[in-house]
C-alpha cells in the first residue's frame, strides 16, 4: 500500500498514530494554558499584559514563565490596552521666558 501511495512506511505509521491520538499531552497542556490566558485577558477587559496574566496563572496553580506567557499572548494576538488615555499636561504655548533662553541672553 505504501508503494501505491508513494509514501514511506515510517510516514504511514506516524500518520496512523496521529489519527488514533490527535493531541499529545504537551499539546493538550498548551491548549489549556491558552484558554486560561484568554480567560484572564478577557476578564480584565483587555487591560492585563503578560505580567498580570502570569500572576493569574500562578494563582490558579500553573507553572509557566512570564516570557512564555508573553510569547503565547503575541501568538494569540492579545495585546493589553490601558483604559485611560495618555493626557499631555505640558503647556508649551506661553509667553514666559524659557530657562535656557534666559540664561544665554544674560551671559552675552
PyMOL commands that set and color helices and strands:
alter all, ss='L'
color gray80, all
select helices_A, chain A and resi 2-5+9-20+25-43+50-59+66-76+99-107
alter helices_A, ss='H'
color red, helices_A
deselect
rebuild
show_as cartoon
